[in-house]
Amino acid sequence: MGLFYPLKVGHTDDLSRNIGPNQLTTGRLQINFKRNPPSASSSTTPPIETPMSLTARLIKTAIKWTPERLITLVANIALKGIARVSAFNVDLGQRTLHVETTLFGENESIVLHLSQFALHPHGEGYSFILGQAESNRPWLNNLLRHVVGKALPVPHLPQLAPYMGLALELIGPLKGCD
């Protein structure tokens, strides 16, 4: 569900052209993608596990190979004067995220661990579900309790619409869940 397959690869000289939701452009290379249409017989046969697209595999590999130190360095530059990130680890395969940060002016770090998160398609939009979350701060645990296990609608932002299929492929529904 939500997988994309390349249909046409070609070169383009017009790099300022608007890119559609099913296109990927890198330099002069343009790749057009099309959503895999559901077959009429898919409701009677069990779903066949389709391979992940090349783009999704590259992104997962880049996330896996990016050193934690580089991520924390970039995060600390972006959050200067707000917070200092001391640890950041994400595993899309296991659906886990671990962050340790210290807010500006605070002495104690906040530790946050999220797991079993997924993006689910529904109708014309998407919802995000967080399976488990815990923190070392009681106030944050109370806040997380209100969102864990609930389908949170993802706002439709036109600038992100072209990437939602890829996001669904990376953190789509967990196996065995509908």
GILINWO-V620635 format. One record per residue. N is the residue number from 1. RES is the residue in one small letter. D_LAST is the distance of its C-alpha to the last C-alpha in Angstrom with 2 decimals. Layout:
((N	RES	D_LAST) (N	RES	D_LAST))
//
This chain:
((1	m	11.19) (2	g	13.68) (3	l	16.17) (4	f	19.81) (5	y	22.75) (6	p	26.38) (7	l	28.43) (8	k	31.76) (9	v	33.64) (10	g	36.88) (11	h	39.30) (12	t	39.94) (13	d	43.05) (14	d	41.78) (15	l	39.86) (16	s	40.03) (17	r	38.03) (18	n	34.84) (19	i	31.77) (20	g	29.03) (21	p	25.27) (22	n	25.00) (23	q	28.03) (24	l	28.95) (25	t	32.63) (26	t	34.42) (27	g	38.17) (28	r	39.35) (29	l	36.42) (30	q	33.86) (31	i	30.64) (32	n	28.77) (33	f	25.06) (34	k	23.14) (35	r	19.43) (36	n	18.61) (37	p	18.40) (38	p	15.95) (39	s	18.14) (40	a	18.96) (41	s	18.41) (42	s	14.87) (43	s	13.60) (44	t	16.09) (45	t	15.82) (46	p	13.31) (47	p	12.14) (48	i	14.92) (49	e	14.57) (50	t	16.53) (51	p	18.85) (52	m	18.60) (53	s	21.06) (54	l	24.46) (55	t	24.15) (56	a	21.04) (57	r	22.82) (58	l	25.96) (59	i	24.38) (60	k	22.76) (61	t	26.18) (62	a	28.06) (63	i	26.12) (64	k	26.70) (65	w	30.36) (66	t	31.24) (67	p	33.50) (68	e	32.65) (69	r	36.19) (70	l	35.72) (71	i	32.61) (72	t	34.50) (73	l	37.56) (74	v	35.83) (75	a	34.00) (76	n	37.35) (77	i	39.07) (78	a	36.52) (79	l	36.64) (80	k	40.41) (81	g	41.89) (82	i	38.55) (83	a	37.14) (84	r	37.62) (85	v	34.69) (86	s	35.81) (87	a	32.65) (88	f	29.43) (89	n	27.00) (90	v	23.56) (91	d	21.57) (92	l	18.53) (93	g	17.94) (94	q	17.91) (95	r	16.44) (96	t	19.64) (97	l	22.24) (98	h	25.67) (99	v	28.31) (100	e	31.81) (101	t	33.82) (102	t	37.03) (103	l	37.59) (104	f	40.96) (105	g	43.60) (106	e	41.65) (107	n	42.70) (108	e	39.59) (109	s	36.42) (110	i	32.97) (111	v	30.47) (112	l	26.77) (113	h	24.00) (114	l	20.33) (115	s	17.57) (116	q	13.85) (117	f	13.49) (118	a	10.93) (119	l	10.97) (120	h	8.25) (121	p	9.67) (122	h	10.43) (123	g	13.46) (124	e	16.20) (125	g	15.22) (126	y	13.04) (127	s	12.32) (128	f	12.93) (129	i	11.81) (130	l	14.43) (131	g	13.80) (132	q	17.51) (133	a	20.76) (134	e	24.40) (135	s	27.78) (136	n	31.42) (137	r	32.17) (138	p	31.71) (139	w	31.47) (140	l	28.62) (141	n	26.76) (142	n	27.31) (143	l	25.95) (144	l	22.82) (145	r	22.20) (146	h	21.68) (147	v	18.82) (148	v	16.99) (149	g	13.65) (150	k	13.92) (151	a	12.27) (152	l	15.39) (153	p	15.95) (154	v	17.32) (155	p	20.64) (156	h	21.36) (157	l	24.25) (158	p	25.90) (159	q	27.13) (160	l	23.67) (161	a	21.99) (162	p	23.11) (163	y	21.39) (164	m	17.89) (165	g	16.78) (166	l	18.33) (167	a	16.80) (168	l	13.27) (169	e	14.51) (170	l	16.01) (171	i	13.50) (172	g	10.21) (173	p	6.82) (174	l	8.02) (175	k	8.33) (176	g	6.80) (177	c	3.79) (178	d	0.00))
//
